[in-house]
Amino acid sequence: MTDWKTPLARSITLRGRASGTLSTLEEAGKFLLSRSQGVLRNDVLAHAMTLLMQAAESEDPKDIAEATTQLERYLTAQKMQ
């Protein structure tokens, strides 16, 4: 069962024009989808999206932690965290 309401391993505070907080897989997924125009050119973003889908499907804390870390990598690279 896919549960997008599952919390991330830790909340992520965004900075800059993308200010706000990402607390759930759903919020993170919607945020990444809003930036997916460059997904074909951005392997970090594509990998984060894949891991979020896997985490929502499995609800495994290890998968959630991995997805959260990858999301943080993307945000750091984009200077949004």
PDB file of N, CA, C and O in Angstrom, chain B, residues numbered from 101:
ATOM      1  N   MET B 101       0.844  -1.184   0.000  1.00  0.00           N
ATOM      2  CA  MET B 101       0.000   0.000   0.000  1.00  0.00           C
ATOM      3  C   MET B 101       0.886   1.243   0.000  1.00  0.00           C
ATOM      4  O   MET B 101       1.893   1.294   0.707  1.00  0.00           O
ATOM      5  N   THR B 102       0.515   2.224  -0.780  1.00  0.00           N
ATOM      6  CA  THR B 102       1.279   3.461  -0.876  1.00  0.00           C
ATOM      7  C   THR B 102       0.696   4.483   0.083  1.00  0.00           C
ATOM      8  O   THR B 102      -0.496   4.787   0.033  1.00  0.00           O
ATOM      9  N   ASP B 103       1.546   5.012   0.960  1.00  0.00           N
ATOM     10  CA  ASP B 103       1.087   6.016   1.922  1.00  0.00           C
ATOM     11  C   ASP B 103       1.950   7.265   1.821  1.00  0.00           C
ATOM     12  O   ASP B 103       3.019   7.346   2.427  1.00  0.00           O
ATOM     13  N   TRP B 104       1.479   8.229   1.056  1.00  0.00           N
ATOM     14  CA  TRP B 104       2.221   9.470   0.851  1.00  0.00           C
ATOM     15  C   TRP B 104       2.160  10.381   2.063  1.00  0.00           C
ATOM     16  O   TRP B 104       2.904  11.359   2.127  1.00  0.00           O
ATOM     17  N   LYS B 105       1.290  10.088   3.032  1.00  0.00           N
ATOM     18  CA  LYS B 105       1.179  10.906   4.253  1.00  0.00           C
ATOM     19  C   LYS B 105       2.276  10.564   5.261  1.00  0.00           C
ATOM     20  O   LYS B 105       2.387  11.213   6.301  1.00  0.00           O
ATOM     21  N   THR B 106       3.081   9.551   4.957  1.00  0.00           N
ATOM     22  CA  THR B 106       4.166   9.141   5.841  1.00  0.00           C
ATOM     23  C   THR B 106       5.142  10.292   6.044  1.00  0.00           C
ATOM     24  O   THR B 106       5.546  10.937   5.076  1.00  0.00           O
ATOM     25  N   PRO B 107       5.527  10.560   7.294  1.00  0.00           N
ATOM     26  CA  PRO B 107       6.492  11.640   7.540  1.00  0.00           C
ATOM     27  C   PRO B 107       7.873  11.295   6.986  1.00  0.00           C
ATOM     28  O   PRO B 107       8.264  10.129   6.934  1.00  0.00           O
ATOM     29  N   LEU B 108       8.596  12.325   6.575  1.00  0.00           N
ATOM     30  CA  LEU B 108      10.007  12.151   6.218  1.00  0.00           C
ATOM     31  C   LEU B 108      10.766  11.756   7.475  1.00  0.00           C
ATOM     32  O   LEU B 108      10.236  11.862   8.581  1.00  0.00           O
ATOM     33  N   ALA B 109      11.989  11.308   7.314  1.00  0.00           N
ATOM     34  CA  ALA B 109      12.808  10.947   8.471  1.00  0.00           C
ATOM     35  C   ALA B 109      13.033  12.164   9.363  1.00  0.00           C
ATOM     36  O   ALA B 109      13.185  12.032  10.577  1.00  0.00           O
ATOM     37  N   ARG B 110      13.055  13.346   8.755  1.00  0.00           N
ATOM     38  CA  ARG B 110      13.167  14.614   9.475  1.00  0.00           C
ATOM     39  C   ARG B 110      12.585  15.697   8.572  1.00  0.00           C
ATOM     40  O   ARG B 110      12.677  15.602   7.348  1.00  0.00           O
ATOM     41  N   SER B 111      11.996  16.706   9.160  1.00  0.00           N
ATOM     42  CA  SER B 111      11.459  17.826   8.385  1.00  0.00           C
ATOM     43  C   SER B 111      12.605  18.596   7.748  1.00  0.00           C
ATOM     44  O   SER B 111      13.694  18.707   8.310  1.00  0.00           O
ATOM     45  N   ILE B 112      12.332  19.123   6.566  1.00  0.00           N
ATOM     46  CA  ILE B 112      13.339  19.881   5.821  1.00  0.00           C
ATOM     47  C   ILE B 112      12.822  21.300   5.619  1.00  0.00           C
ATOM     48  O   ILE B 112      11.743  21.507   5.064  1.00  0.00           O
ATOM     49  N   THR B 113      13.598  22.261   6.071  1.00  0.00           N
ATOM     50  CA  THR B 113      13.242  23.668   5.906  1.00  0.00           C
ATOM     51  C   THR B 113      13.872  24.191   4.623  1.00  0.00           C
ATOM     52  O   THR B 113      15.081  24.080   4.415  1.00  0.00           O
ATOM     53  N   LEU B 114      13.037  24.756   3.775  1.00  0.00           N
ATOM     54  CA  LEU B 114      13.504  25.320   2.511  1.00  0.00           C
ATOM     55  C   LEU B 114      13.872  26.781   2.726  1.00  0.00           C
ATOM     56  O   LEU B 114      13.343  27.446   3.617  1.00  0.00           O
ATOM     57  N   ARG B 115      14.772  27.257   1.909  1.00  0.00           N
ATOM     58  CA  ARG B 115      15.141  28.665   2.005  1.00  0.00           C
ATOM     59  C   ARG B 115      15.065  29.306   0.622  1.00  0.00           C
ATOM     60  O   ARG B 115      14.913  28.623  -0.391  1.00  0.00           O
ATOM     61  N   GLY B 116      15.172  30.610   0.606  1.00  0.00           N
ATOM     62  CA  GLY B 116      15.115  31.323  -0.666  1.00  0.00           C
ATOM     63  C   GLY B 116      13.691  31.414  -1.178  1.00  0.00           C
ATOM     64  O   GLY B 116      12.738  31.452  -0.399  1.00  0.00           O
ATOM     65  N   ARG B 117      13.555  31.449  -2.497  1.00  0.00           N
ATOM     66  CA  ARG B 117      12.231  31.575  -3.125  1.00  0.00           C
ATOM     67  C   ARG B 117      11.342  30.382  -2.834  1.00  0.00           C
ATOM     68  O   ARG B 117      10.119  30.484  -2.932  1.00  0.00           O
ATOM     69  N   ALA B 118      11.929  29.265  -2.482  1.00  0.00           N
ATOM     70  CA  ALA B 118      11.164  28.042  -2.201  1.00  0.00           C
ATOM     71  C   ALA B 118      10.937  27.871  -0.706  1.00  0.00           C
ATOM     72  O   ALA B 118      10.887  26.741  -0.221  1.00  0.00           O
ATOM     73  N   SER B 119      10.801  28.962   0.032  1.00  0.00           N
ATOM     74  CA  SER B 119      10.705  28.867   1.489  1.00  0.00           C
ATOM     75  C   SER B 119       9.502  28.027   1.915  1.00  0.00           C
ATOM     76  O   SER B 119       8.481  27.978   1.230  1.00  0.00           O
ATOM     77  N   GLY B 120       9.647  27.382   3.042  1.00  0.00           N
ATOM     78  CA  GLY B 120       8.608  26.523   3.591  1.00  0.00           C
ATOM     79  C   GLY B 120       9.250  25.325   4.253  1.00  0.00           C
ATOM     80  O   GLY B 120      10.464  25.287   4.450  1.00  0.00           O
ATOM     81  N   THR B 121       8.434  24.354   4.595  1.00  0.00           N
ATOM     82  CA  THR B 121       8.913  23.139   5.247  1.00  0.00           C
ATOM     83  C   THR B 121       8.300  21.920   4.570  1.00  0.00           C
ATOM     84  O   THR B 121       7.108  21.897   4.265  1.00  0.00           O
ATOM     85  N   LEU B 122       9.123  20.921   4.343  1.00  0.00           N
ATOM     86  CA  LEU B 122       8.661  19.635   3.811  1.00  0.00           C
ATOM     87  C   LEU B 122       8.676  18.647   4.966  1.00  0.00           C
ATOM     88  O   LEU B 122       9.722  18.406   5.568  1.00  0.00           O
ATOM     89  N   SER B 123       7.513  18.071   5.280  1.00  0.00           N
ATOM     90  CA  SER B 123       7.417  17.164   6.422  1.00  0.00           C
ATOM     91  C   SER B 123       6.977  15.751   6.059  1.00  0.00           C
ATOM     92  O   SER B 123       7.220  14.812   6.817  1.00  0.00           O
ATOM     93  N   THR B 124       6.329  15.595   4.901  1.00  0.00           N
ATOM     94  CA  THR B 124       5.817  14.274   4.511  1.00  0.00           C
ATOM     95  C   THR B 124       6.331  13.881   3.134  1.00  0.00           C
ATOM     96  O   THR B 124       6.834  14.720   2.387  1.00  0.00           O
ATOM     97  N   LEU B 125       6.202  12.609   2.806  1.00  0.00           N
ATOM     98  CA  LEU B 125       6.563  12.148   1.473  1.00  0.00           C
ATOM     99  C   LEU B 125       5.723  12.883   0.425  1.00  0.00           C
ATOM    100  O   LEU B 125       6.217  13.214  -0.653  1.00  0.00           O
ATOM    101  N   GLU B 126       4.464  13.135   0.743  1.00  0.00           N
ATOM    102  CA  GLU B 126       3.583  13.831  -0.192  1.00  0.00           C
ATOM    103  C   GLU B 126       4.086  15.252  -0.468  1.00  0.00           C
ATOM    104  O   GLU B 126       4.169  15.660  -1.626  1.00  0.00           O
ATOM    105  N   GLU B 127       4.418  15.998   0.570  1.00  0.00           N
ATOM    106  CA  GLU B 127       4.917  17.365   0.379  1.00  0.00           C
ATOM    107  C   GLU B 127       6.207  17.359  -0.437  1.00  0.00           C
ATOM    108  O   GLU B 127       6.393  18.182  -1.334  1.00  0.00           O
ATOM    109  N   ALA B 128       7.089  16.424  -0.114  1.00  0.00           N
ATOM    110  CA  ALA B 128       8.357  16.327  -0.850  1.00  0.00           C
ATOM    111  C   ALA B 128       8.110  15.956  -2.305  1.00  0.00           C
ATOM    112  O   ALA B 128       8.725  16.528  -3.205  1.00  0.00           O
ATOM    113  N   GLY B 129       7.215  15.001  -2.541  1.00  0.00           N
ATOM    114  CA  GLY B 129       6.908  14.583  -3.904  1.00  0.00           C
ATOM    115  C   GLY B 129       6.321  15.707  -4.734  1.00  0.00           C
ATOM    116  O   GLY B 129       6.718  15.904  -5.883  1.00  0.00           O
ATOM    117  N   LYS B 130       5.379  16.445  -4.167  1.00  0.00           N
ATOM    118  CA  LYS B 130       4.781  17.570  -4.889  1.00  0.00           C
ATOM    119  C   LYS B 130       5.827  18.635  -5.176  1.00  0.00           C
ATOM    120  O   LYS B 130       5.841  19.223  -6.258  1.00  0.00           O
ATOM    121  N   PHE B 131       6.698  18.883  -4.212  1.00  0.00           N
ATOM    122  CA  PHE B 131       7.751  19.871  -4.404  1.00  0.00           C
ATOM    123  C   PHE B 131       8.670  19.463  -5.554  1.00  0.00           C
ATOM    124  O   PHE B 131       8.982  20.276  -6.424  1.00  0.00           O
ATOM    125  N   LEU B 132       9.103  18.200  -5.554  1.00  0.00           N
ATOM    126  CA  LEU B 132       9.994  17.726  -6.617  1.00  0.00           C
ATOM    127  C   LEU B 132       9.298  17.740  -7.976  1.00  0.00           C
ATOM    128  O   LEU B 132       9.904  18.096  -8.987  1.00  0.00           O
ATOM    129  N   LEU B 133       8.034  17.354  -7.994  1.00  0.00           N
ATOM    130  CA  LEU B 133       7.295  17.377  -9.267  1.00  0.00           C
ATOM    131  C   LEU B 133       7.196  18.785  -9.829  1.00  0.00           C
ATOM    132  O   LEU B 133       7.198  18.974 -11.045  1.00  0.00           O
ATOM    133  N   SER B 134       7.110  19.765  -8.955  1.00  0.00           N
ATOM    134  CA  SER B 134       7.033  21.150  -9.429  1.00  0.00           C
ATOM    135  C   SER B 134       8.348  21.600 -10.068  1.00  0.00           C
ATOM    136  O   SER B 134       8.384  22.608 -10.774  1.00  0.00           O
ATOM    137  N   ARG B 135       9.418  20.858  -9.822  1.00  0.00           N
ATOM    138  CA  ARG B 135      10.727  21.179 -10.375  1.00  0.00           C
ATOM    139  C   ARG B 135      11.190  20.153 -11.392  1.00  0.00           C
ATOM    140  O   ARG B 135      12.357  20.155 -11.783  1.00  0.00           O
ATOM    141  N   SER B 136      10.304  19.287 -11.822  1.00  0.00           N
ATOM    142  CA  SER B 136      10.697  18.149 -12.647  1.00  0.00           C
ATOM    143  C   SER B 136      10.951  18.485 -14.111  1.00  0.00           C
ATOM    144  O   SER B 136      11.275  17.585 -14.886  1.00  0.00           O
ATOM    145  N   GLN B 137      10.819  19.729 -14.516  1.00  0.00           N
ATOM    146  CA  GLN B 137      11.147  20.068 -15.905  1.00  0.00           C
ATOM    147  C   GLN B 137      12.574  19.664 -16.215  1.00  0.00           C
ATOM    148  O   GLN B 137      12.864  19.231 -17.330  1.00  0.00           O
ATOM    149  N   GLY B 138      13.465  19.796 -15.255  1.00  0.00           N
ATOM    150  CA  GLY B 138      14.859  19.460 -15.470  1.00  0.00           C
ATOM    151  C   GLY B 138      15.220  18.049 -15.055  1.00  0.00           C
ATOM    152  O   GLY B 138      16.401  17.714 -14.960  1.00  0.00           O
ATOM    153  N   VAL B 139      14.211  17.211 -14.804  1.00  0.00           N
ATOM    154  CA  VAL B 139      14.498  15.881 -14.273  1.00  0.00           C
ATOM    155  C   VAL B 139      15.397  15.065 -15.196  1.00  0.00           C
ATOM    156  O   VAL B 139      16.224  14.289 -14.718  1.00  0.00           O
ATOM    157  N   LEU B 140      15.252  15.224 -16.486  1.00  0.00           N
ATOM    158  CA  LEU B 140      16.085  14.451 -17.393  1.00  0.00           C
ATOM    159  C   LEU B 140      17.536  14.912 -17.346  1.00  0.00           C
ATOM    160  O   LEU B 140      18.445  14.151 -17.680  1.00  0.00           O
ATOM    161  N   ARG B 141      17.749  16.145 -16.936  1.00  0.00           N
ATOM    162  CA  ARG B 141      19.101  16.685 -16.857  1.00  0.00           C
ATOM    163  C   ARG B 141      19.666  16.618 -15.452  1.00  0.00           C
ATOM    164  O   ARG B 141      20.834  16.948 -15.246  1.00  0.00           O
ATOM    165  N   ASN B 142      18.866  16.200 -14.480  1.00  0.00           N
ATOM    166  CA  ASN B 142      19.302  16.225 -13.102  1.00  0.00           C
ATOM    167  C   ASN B 142      19.136  14.840 -12.471  1.00  0.00           C
ATOM    168  O   ASN B 142      18.047  14.469 -12.032  1.00  0.00           O
ATOM    169  N   ASP B 143      20.228  14.092 -12.435  1.00  0.00           N
ATOM    170  CA  ASP B 143      20.178  12.736 -11.884  1.00  0.00           C
ATOM    171  C   ASP B 143      19.838  12.728 -10.401  1.00  0.00           C
ATOM    172  O   ASP B 143      19.183  11.801  -9.926  1.00  0.00           O
ATOM    173  N   VAL B 144      20.274  13.750  -9.659  1.00  0.00           N
ATOM    174  CA  VAL B 144      20.004  13.808  -8.216  1.00  0.00           C
ATOM    175  C   VAL B 144      18.499  13.946  -7.981  1.00  0.00           C
ATOM    176  O   VAL B 144      17.944  13.281  -7.106  1.00  0.00           O
ATOM    177  N   LEU B 145      17.842  14.803  -8.756  1.00  0.00           N
ATOM    178  CA  LEU B 145      16.394  14.979  -8.644  1.00  0.00           C
ATOM    179  C   LEU B 145      15.664  13.699  -9.038  1.00  0.00           C
ATOM    180  O   LEU B 145      14.748  13.268  -8.336  1.00  0.00           O
ATOM    181  N   ALA B 146      16.054  13.100 -10.134  1.00  0.00           N
ATOM    182  CA  ALA B 146      15.411  11.863 -10.589  1.00  0.00           C
ATOM    183  C   ALA B 146      15.556  10.756  -9.547  1.00  0.00           C
ATOM    184  O   ALA B 146      14.610  10.010  -9.294  1.00  0.00           O
ATOM    185  N   HIS B 147      16.732  10.651  -8.949  1.00  0.00           N
ATOM    186  CA  HIS B 147      16.957   9.623  -7.930  1.00  0.00           C
ATOM    187  C   HIS B 147      16.111   9.911  -6.687  1.00  0.00           C
ATOM    188  O   HIS B 147      15.557   8.990  -6.087  1.00  0.00           O
ATOM    189  N   ALA B 148      16.011  11.185  -6.299  1.00  0.00           N
ATOM    190  CA  ALA B 148      15.186  11.545  -5.144  1.00  0.00           C
ATOM    191  C   ALA B 148      13.728  11.162  -5.382  1.00  0.00           C
ATOM    192  O   ALA B 148      13.065  10.654  -4.478  1.00  0.00           O
ATOM    193  N   MET B 149      13.233  11.401  -6.582  1.00  0.00           N
ATOM    194  CA  MET B 149      11.847  11.048  -6.902  1.00  0.00           C
ATOM    195  C   MET B 149      11.633   9.537  -6.827  1.00  0.00           C
ATOM    196  O   MET B 149      10.623   9.068  -6.302  1.00  0.00           O
ATOM    197  N   THR B 150      12.588   8.790  -7.352  1.00  0.00           N
ATOM    198  CA  THR B 150      12.494   7.325  -7.299  1.00  0.00           C
ATOM    199  C   THR B 150      12.472   6.832  -5.855  1.00  0.00           C
ATOM    200  O   THR B 150      11.668   5.971  -5.497  1.00  0.00           O
ATOM    201  N   LEU B 151      13.360   7.384  -5.033  1.00  0.00           N
ATOM    202  CA  LEU B 151      13.423   6.959  -3.634  1.00  0.00           C
ATOM    203  C   LEU B 151      12.170   7.350  -2.857  1.00  0.00           C
ATOM    204  O   LEU B 151      11.735   6.600  -1.984  1.00  0.00           O
ATOM    205  N   LEU B 152      11.583   8.506  -3.154  1.00  0.00           N
ATOM    206  CA  LEU B 152      10.337   8.903  -2.492  1.00  0.00           C
ATOM    207  C   LEU B 152       9.214   7.926  -2.827  1.00  0.00           C
ATOM    208  O   LEU B 152       8.440   7.543  -1.950  1.00  0.00           O
ATOM    209  N   MET B 153       9.126   7.524  -4.089  1.00  0.00           N
ATOM    210  CA  MET B 153       8.093   6.559  -4.478  1.00  0.00           C
ATOM    211  C   MET B 153       8.303   5.222  -3.769  1.00  0.00           C
ATOM    212  O   MET B 153       7.349   4.603  -3.298  1.00  0.00           O
ATOM    213  N   GLN B 154       9.557   4.786  -3.699  1.00  0.00           N
ATOM    214  CA  GLN B 154       9.866   3.532  -3.007  1.00  0.00           C
ATOM    215  C   GLN B 154       9.514   3.628  -1.528  1.00  0.00           C
ATOM    216  O   GLN B 154       8.958   2.687  -0.962  1.00  0.00           O
ATOM    217  N   ALA B 155       9.832   4.755  -0.898  1.00  0.00           N
ATOM    218  CA  ALA B 155       9.540   4.937   0.526  1.00  0.00           C
ATOM    219  C   ALA B 155       8.036   4.957   0.784  1.00  0.00           C
ATOM    220  O   ALA B 155       7.567   4.390   1.771  1.00  0.00           O
ATOM    221  N   ALA B 156       7.281   5.608  -0.101  1.00  0.00           N
ATOM    222  CA  ALA B 156       5.825   5.645   0.057  1.00  0.00           C
ATOM    223  C   ALA B 156       5.224   4.251  -0.078  1.00  0.00           C
ATOM    224  O   ALA B 156       4.259   3.914   0.608  1.00  0.00           O
ATOM    225  N   GLU B 157       5.791   3.457  -0.952  1.00  0.00           N
ATOM    226  CA  GLU B 157       5.292   2.098  -1.160  1.00  0.00           C
ATOM    227  C   GLU B 157       5.629   1.177   0.013  1.00  0.00           C
ATOM    228  O   GLU B 157       4.775   0.424   0.481  1.00  0.00           O
ATOM    229  N   SER B 158       6.867   1.241   0.484  1.00  0.00           N
ATOM    230  CA  SER B 158       7.317   0.300   1.511  1.00  0.00           C
ATOM    231  C   SER B 158       7.028   0.767   2.935  1.00  0.00           C
ATOM    232  O   SER B 158       6.823  -0.056   3.828  1.00  0.00           O
ATOM    233  N   GLU B 159       7.012   2.078   3.150  1.00  0.00           N
ATOM    234  CA  GLU B 159       6.892   2.668   4.486  1.00  0.00           C
ATOM    235  C   GLU B 159       7.996   2.183   5.432  1.00  0.00           C
ATOM    236  O   GLU B 159       7.857   2.289   6.650  1.00  0.00           O
ATOM    237  N   ASP B 160       9.069   1.662   4.889  1.00  0.00           N
ATOM    238  CA  ASP B 160      10.209   1.174   5.670  1.00  0.00           C
ATOM    239  C   ASP B 160      11.030   2.384   6.137  1.00  0.00           C
ATOM    240  O   ASP B 160      11.391   3.233   5.321  1.00  0.00           O
ATOM    241  N   PRO B 161      11.329   2.470   7.440  1.00  0.00           N
ATOM    242  CA  PRO B 161      12.107   3.598   7.948  1.00  0.00           C
ATOM    243  C   PRO B 161      13.447   3.796   7.232  1.00  0.00           C
ATOM    244  O   PRO B 161      13.896   4.931   7.069  1.00  0.00           O
ATOM    245  N   LYS B 162      14.083   2.713   6.806  1.00  0.00           N
ATOM    246  CA  LYS B 162      15.348   2.838   6.071  1.00  0.00           C
ATOM    247  C   LYS B 162      15.127   3.496   4.714  1.00  0.00           C
ATOM    248  O   LYS B 162      15.926   4.336   4.299  1.00  0.00           O
ATOM    249  N   ASP B 163      14.055   3.127   4.019  1.00  0.00           N
ATOM    250  CA  ASP B 163      13.736   3.734   2.727  1.00  0.00           C
ATOM    251  C   ASP B 163      13.384   5.214   2.894  1.00  0.00           C
ATOM    252  O   ASP B 163      13.779   6.052   2.084  1.00  0.00           O
ATOM    253  N   ILE B 164      12.638   5.518   3.952  1.00  0.00           N
ATOM    254  CA  ILE B 164      12.259   6.902   4.228  1.00  0.00           C
ATOM    255  C   ILE B 164      13.496   7.740   4.527  1.00  0.00           C
ATOM    256  O   ILE B 164      13.620   8.863   4.040  1.00  0.00           O
ATOM    257  N   ALA B 165      14.408   7.198   5.323  1.00  0.00           N
ATOM    258  CA  ALA B 165      15.646   7.915   5.645  1.00  0.00           C
ATOM    259  C   ALA B 165      16.490   8.147   4.391  1.00  0.00           C
ATOM    260  O   ALA B 165      17.055   9.226   4.212  1.00  0.00           O
ATOM    261  N   GLU B 166      16.574   7.146   3.534  1.00  0.00           N
ATOM    262  CA  GLU B 166      17.347   7.276   2.301  1.00  0.00           C
ATOM    263  C   GLU B 166      16.728   8.326   1.378  1.00  0.00           C
ATOM    264  O   GLU B 166      17.444   9.125   0.776  1.00  0.00           O
ATOM    265  N   ALA B 167      15.407   8.323   1.269  1.00  0.00           N
ATOM    266  CA  ALA B 167      14.722   9.315   0.437  1.00  0.00           C
ATOM    267  C   ALA B 167      14.923  10.717   0.996  1.00  0.00           C
ATOM    268  O   ALA B 167      15.142  11.664   0.241  1.00  0.00           O
ATOM    269  N   THR B 168      14.850  10.851   2.310  1.00  0.00           N
ATOM    270  CA  THR B 168      15.048  12.152   2.956  1.00  0.00           C
ATOM    271  C   THR B 168      16.454  12.662   2.693  1.00  0.00           C
ATOM    272  O   THR B 168      16.633  13.836   2.367  1.00  0.00           O
ATOM    273  N   THR B 169      17.444  11.808   2.829  1.00  0.00           N
ATOM    274  CA  THR B 169      18.836  12.205   2.590  1.00  0.00           C
ATOM    275  C   THR B 169      19.047  12.622   1.146  1.00  0.00           C
ATOM    276  O   THR B 169      19.734  13.609   0.881  1.00  0.00           O
ATOM    277  N   GLN B 170      18.469  11.886   0.211  1.00  0.00           N
ATOM    278  CA  GLN B 170      18.618  12.235  -1.204  1.00  0.00           C
ATOM    279  C   GLN B 170      17.931  13.564  -1.513  1.00  0.00           C
ATOM    280  O   GLN B 170      18.440  14.364  -2.298  1.00  0.00           O
ATOM    281  N   LEU B 171      16.784  13.794  -0.899  1.00  0.00           N
ATOM    282  CA  LEU B 171      16.088  15.067  -1.070  1.00  0.00           C
ATOM    283  C   LEU B 171      16.968  16.210  -0.555  1.00  0.00           C
ATOM    284  O   LEU B 171      17.065  17.259  -1.191  1.00  0.00           O
ATOM    285  N   GLU B 172      17.599  16.001   0.586  1.00  0.00           N
ATOM    286  CA  GLU B 172      18.501  17.017   1.133  1.00  0.00           C
ATOM    287  C   GLU B 172      19.681  17.279   0.199  1.00  0.00           C
ATOM    288  O   GLU B 172      20.108  18.424   0.051  1.00  0.00           O
ATOM    289  N   ARG B 173      20.204  16.241  -0.426  1.00  0.00           N
ATOM    290  CA  ARG B 173      21.297  16.414  -1.396  1.00  0.00           C
ATOM    291  C   ARG B 173      20.854  17.311  -2.545  1.00  0.00           C
ATOM    292  O   ARG B 173      21.563  18.236  -2.940  1.00  0.00           O
ATOM    293  N   TYR B 174      19.679  17.023  -3.067  1.00  0.00           N
ATOM    294  CA  TYR B 174      19.149  17.837  -4.166  1.00  0.00           C
ATOM    295  C   TYR B 174      18.985  19.292  -3.730  1.00  0.00           C
ATOM    296  O   TYR B 174      19.419  20.208  -4.428  1.00  0.00           O
ATOM    297  N   LEU B 175      18.358  19.498  -2.574  1.00  0.00           N
ATOM    298  CA  LEU B 175      18.112  20.862  -2.097  1.00  0.00           C
ATOM    299  C   LEU B 175      19.407  21.614  -1.828  1.00  0.00           C
ATOM    300  O   LEU B 175      19.498  22.811  -2.101  1.00  0.00           O
ATOM    301  N   THR B 176      20.402  20.928  -1.299  1.00  0.00           N
ATOM    302  CA  THR B 176      21.699  21.557  -1.050  1.00  0.00           C
ATOM    303  C   THR B 176      22.361  21.950  -2.366  1.00  0.00           C
ATOM    304  O   THR B 176      22.920  23.040  -2.487  1.00  0.00           O
ATOM    305  N   ALA B 177      22.297  21.069  -3.338  1.00  0.00           N
ATOM    306  CA  ALA B 177      22.896  21.364  -4.653  1.00  0.00           C
ATOM    307  C   ALA B 177      22.210  22.556  -5.324  1.00  0.00           C
ATOM    308  O   ALA B 177      22.844  23.314  -6.059  1.00  0.00           O
ATOM    309  N   GLN B 178      20.913  22.713  -5.065  1.00  0.00           N
ATOM    310  CA  GLN B 178      20.143  23.813  -5.649  1.00  0.00           C
ATOM    311  C   GLN B 178      20.150  25.054  -4.752  1.00  0.00           C
ATOM    312  O   GLN B 178      19.506  26.056  -5.063  1.00  0.00           O
ATOM    313  N   LYS B 179      20.886  24.976  -3.636  1.00  0.00           N
ATOM    314  CA  LYS B 179      20.969  26.073  -2.658  1.00  0.00           C
ATOM    315  C   LYS B 179      19.594  26.457  -2.096  1.00  0.00           C
ATOM    316  O   LYS B 179      19.292  27.631  -1.881  1.00  0.00           O
ATOM    317  N   MET B 180      18.775  25.423  -1.867  1.00  0.00           N
ATOM    318  CA  MET B 180      17.430  25.633  -1.302  1.00  0.00           C
ATOM    319  C   MET B 180      17.340  25.137   0.127  1.00  0.00           C
ATOM    320  O   MET B 180      16.270  25.175   0.733  1.00  0.00           O
ATOM    321  N   GLN B 181      18.446  24.677   0.666  1.00  0.00           N
ATOM    322  CA  GLN B 181      18.426  24.222   2.062  1.00  0.00           C
ATOM    323  C   GLN B 181      19.640  24.744   2.768  1.00  0.00           C
ATOM    324  O   GLN B 181      19.825  24.481   3.956  1.00  0.00           O
TER     325      GLN B 181
END
